[in-house]
Amino acid sequence: MNLNSISLTETNVVTSSISHELNTPLNAIIGFTDLILEEESIEDIKAFAAIIKNNSSLLLDKIQKVIALNSLDYENEVFLEEVSVSVLLERSQDIIAKEFGRNKRLFSISCNPTEEEQSITVFSDKPKLEKFLNHLLLSAFYLNKEGQVFLSFNVVYNNGVKEALQVLVSEEQITNFSDQQSSFEEDVDAALSTLRFEDGIGINLAICHKISKKIGGHMYIKMNNNNKVISFELPVGNLYGANNISDKEINVLVVEDEPIHSCALDRVLGEYPFMVIRTSAHGFIAGAAERLAKTDIVIINEEIKDQEFKSSIDKLLKKNPGVAFLIEESCFCRESDIFIRHNNFFYYCRNSTDAQMRSSLDRVMKYRVKGVTNTYIQSLNAG
């Protein structure tokens, strides 16, 4: 097959290209510094100094991006909210245009969404998605020598049901991308080895790849002799499915408008095999929990008095009867609230000590694993 496709699940070639990107300006700085020391002509010295200055700025930019890449390993929190894709893409285009304008580099993005495409929204971590799009467009700059790329986005349907948001950046305009989807393959090494990374695409792609995994998406690169395409897919209704989390990991959705990072809950959550996803009360009402591939535990730290909030709980229970709720006791009225009668509803106090918080979480874990008599932490220590 002439068409090569890359699923960015392995990044050895990307990593080696990052080393190349750092070494290129560094070698230029060292080389022209040596020439300056040997040169007597003032004009030549000025020319060499200008090259050193330019490569120093380039090297600093690369180092900052490598730091940004490594810092992503520590950004484990995800906050889901409803996001307008069109608005985010417009912001990213403005940011990139200003960036290249400052550097006096030509870069043209062609993006003409239809009215229907402009109304597309997804549930995602807005800051991370925006950062992803910024680096996606920075990567796209290196797809061709003219600095012009085509940007498009749409919703992929499966049997009439919305399946994923798809964002495409390509060297040449794509008219019928759906006809080419079947040619995507998981042949990573063969395809990556044929792609020549230049001057920035490696670091930016590595950042994109890492962010895409954190927000539950998947990246592809697709190449032939006539076109290069970077494709990103973000599930619409099956976020953080089997490809994103371990089978042993438990999805925990924390509902709170303002996270209280110094409380016992926040300190203790890290001791459990939880993938913690956060959303606001508005996000929960809008359907954040229903968009997840699975929701094992919902921790509610917002007052449950709005009927829409209760309806959202009811919808989630119908979709997933096994979900457990851990509710801060001041968030509902014990005398009137029907949730007290359900055996999968548990309660805790916001001012709990760490030990009390562990006890509350252990009760939830016992409910999830029937027949467990030890606390969760004790069972871990035992074996």
N, C-alpha and C positions, 0 to 999 in steps of 0.2 A: 504494500500500500504506500502511495506517495505521500499521504497525509500523516504527519506525526502529531500525536496528542500527548500532553503531559498532565497527569494528575499530580499536583504538588504534595505528595505524601512523603517523599524522600528528598532531601535538600543537599546532598553531598556536592553536586555540581554547583548549586547556588552558593554554598559555603565557600567553595574554592574560588568562585568568581568574586566573592567579597574580598578575599585575600588579594586577588589581582587588582581590584579597584583601589585598595589601600596602598598596594605596592607601587602602582603606576605613578601617582603624584609624588610619593615619597622618593622614588628613584629619580624623578625629574628634579626635585629639590636638591638632592645630594649631588647629582651630576652637574647641574648648572652652578651650584655653589663652588664645586671644584674648578669649573671653567672661569668663574669670576676671580678666583685666587690666582689663576695663571694669566688672565687677560690684562692688557694694558690700555686698550682702547676704551675711553669713557663711554662712547656710544654703545659698544658691545656690552659693557658692564651694565648699562641701563637696560638694555634689551633682555639680558639674562636675569636681572633683578625683577623685571616685570613678569617673566615666566615663573620665577620662584614665588612671587607674590600670588599669582593666579593659582598655582598648584598648592600653595599653602592654604588658600581659602577652600579649594576643592578637597584637600585632605581633612581639614577641620569639619567640613560638611559630612564627609564619609564617617569620621570618628563619631560625630554626634548621632548619626543614624545607627551605627553599630551599638552605641550606648542605648539608644531607643529600642533597638531590637532585643537586647538583653534584658532591658527593664520590663518588657512585656511578660517575661516569665513570672513576674511578681504581681501582675495585674490580674488577679484571679476573680475579682468580683464582676458580676454581670448585672446590669440594671435594665430591665425590659420596659420599654414604653412604645407607644404608637408613633411611628416616624413617617413623614412624607418623603418618599424617595426623590421626587422631583426637586423639592426644596434643598435637600442635602446635596444633590448633584450640582445644582446651581451654585451653592456655596463653595463646593470643592473646585469648580471651574474658575470661580473668581479668585480663590486663594492661589491656584496654580498659575493663572494668568499674571497676577501681581508678582509672584515669585520669579517667573521667567522675564517679566518686564524689568525687574530690578537688575537681572543678569544680562539684559539686552539679548535674549535668545528668543527666536521665533517659535511659537507653539500654537497651533490652531486646533481647536476641538469643535467638531461638528456634531451637534446634538439637537434634534428636532422632535421632541416627544409629542404624541397625539394628545388630545384632550383626555382620553381614557387613561393613557399612561401617566399623565400629570396627576391623576387622582390616586395612584397606587400608594398604599401605605403598608408597612410591615411592622411587626413587633421585634425590636432589637435594642441593643445598647447604643444609643445615639452617638455619644462621643467616640466610641470604638469604631462604629460604622463610618462615621465621618473621617476618622483618621485613616481607615482602610481605603476609602475612596480617594483621599488625597494622595496616598502612596501608589494607588492603582494608576492614577493619571500621571504621576511622576515616572512610573515604569513605562507608561505608554509613550512618553516622549521619545524613548530610545527605540521604538519599533521601526521607525523609518528615518531616513536622512533629512527629509523635508520638514519634520516636526509637525506633521498633520495627522490626526487620528480621528476615528469615528466612534462616537459613544452612543449606545442605545440601551434601553432596559425594557423589560416586559415581564409578564407573569406567565409561567409555564403551567399548563393545565394537564391533568391526568383524569380521563373519563369525566370531563366536565367539572372537576374539582380543582381549585387553586392548589398547586403543589409547591411552587418555589418562585421567588423573585430571581430574575436573571439579569445581570449587568454585563454588557459586552463592550470591550474596547478593541478596535481593530485597525490595522494599517490601511485597509481598503474597506469601502462601505459594503456591508452585507445586506442583501435583499431578502433572501430566504434562508435564514439560519436554521430554521426548524428542519429543513431538508438535510442538513449536514450533521445533525445531532447524533445520528447513529454511528458516525465515524469516530466518535470519541472513544479512546481506549485508555487503559490503565498502564500503558507501557512507559514507565517513568524514565529509566536509565537510557534507553535507546533514543528517546525524543529529546531529553535534556542535553545529551551529549552533542546533538546536532545544532543546538541553539547557541549562538555566539553572544555571550553576555558582554555588554559594553558599558563603561562609564556610567554606572548608576542603576541599571536595571536589576542587577543581582541583589543589592541591599534592599531596594524598594520591594522587589518581589518576595524576599525573605520576610520582610515586615508584614506585607499583605498576607502571606501564607499563615503566619503566626496569628494575626488578628482574625483572619477568616475562621480558624479553628475555634478561637475563643468565643466568637459570636454564633457558632453553630453552622457556619457555611462551608463551602468547598470551592477551591480554585482549580481551573484548568488552563493550560496554554495549548494552543492549536496552531500548527504551522504547515504551510506548503510553500511552494516557490512564489506564489502570487500574493499571499496574505499571511499575516500573523494575528492571532486572536487571543486575548486574555479574557477568560470567561469566569464569572463568579456567580454561584447559586446559593441563595439563602432560603431554606425551607419556610413556607408560610404557615403551615399547621403541624409540623412535626419537628419542632426545634429540639436540638440536643438529643437526637436519637442514638441508635446503637453505634454509629460511626464516631460519635463525639464523646461518649462516656464509657467507662468500664462497666461490665455487668454487675460488679460489686458496689458500684457507686450509687448513691441514693440522691434523687433530685429533691431539693428542699427549696420551696418558694417562700421568701420572706416578704410579707406585705407591710410596708411602712413608708410614709411620706418622707420622714426625716430620720435616717439611720442614727441610732444611739451607739456609737462605737465603744464607749467605755463601760457598757453594761455587761452583766454576766453572760447573757445570751451570746453576745458577739465574741466574747473570750472563749466560750466553751464550744461553739460550733466547729471550730477547727480541729477538735479532738475526735470528731466522728467522720466516717467515710462519706461525707456529704458534698455534692456539688451544689453550692449555694447560689441561687438566682434571686435577685431582688426586683420588686416592682412597687409602684405606689398604689394607693387605694383606687385611684382613677384607672391605672393600668390593669388592676385586677378586675374591676367592673367591665372594662373594655374587652376582656377575654385573654389576658396574658397567660393564665394558668391553662386554659384550653388549647393554647397554641403549642404548648410543650409536648414532646413525644410522650412523656410520662411525668406525672406529679405525684411523688410518694408522700411528701409531708408539706403542709402549708402552715407557716407560722404567721399569725396575724397580730400586728401591733397597732392597728388602727381601729377606731371605734366603729362597731357594727350597729348602725342605727338606720342607715339608708336601705330602703327596700331593694334597690338595685344591687347593693352589696350582698344581701341575703340571697337574692336570685342567682347571683354569680356563684355563690357557694353551692346552691342547689344544682345548678347546671354541671358544676364540676363533680359533684357526688353522683349524678346520673351517668356521667361519662366514665367516671372512675370510682366505683363504690368503695374500693379499698384504700382510698386516700385518707391519711390521718391529719387532723387539725390540732395545732397547739396554739391556744388563744390566750393573750394577756388578759387577766381576769377583769381589769377595769374597762375592757373594750366592749362588754356586753352586759345586759341586765339579767342576772340569774333567775329572778322571779318570773320574767316573761319570755325569756329566750328559749325557743324550742330546741336549740342545738344541744342543750344540757342533757337531753334524753338519748343522744346518739353515743354509742360506745366507742366511736372513733374520734371523739372530741375530748381534748385534754386541755388543762389550764395551768398557767403559771403566773407568778407575780413579777412585775417589772423590776422590783427591788430585791429579787432573789440573790442569794449568795451563789458562788460558783458551784458549790456542792448541791444546793437546792435545784439549780438549773440542770445539772447533770441528772439528778433524780427525775426531773420532768421529762427530759429527753429519753431517759431509759424506759420510762413508762410507755412512751410512744414506740420505742424500738421493740418492747415486749409485745405490744399490740401487733406490730408488723411481723414479728417472728413468734408465732404461737408456740407455747410450751417452754420458752426461755425463762429460767428462774433467776439466773444471775443478772446483775446489771450488765449493760453492754460493755463498759470498760473492764469489768471483772472477766467477762467471757473472752475479751481480747487478751488479757494477761494470762488466762488459763491455757490459751492454745492458739 
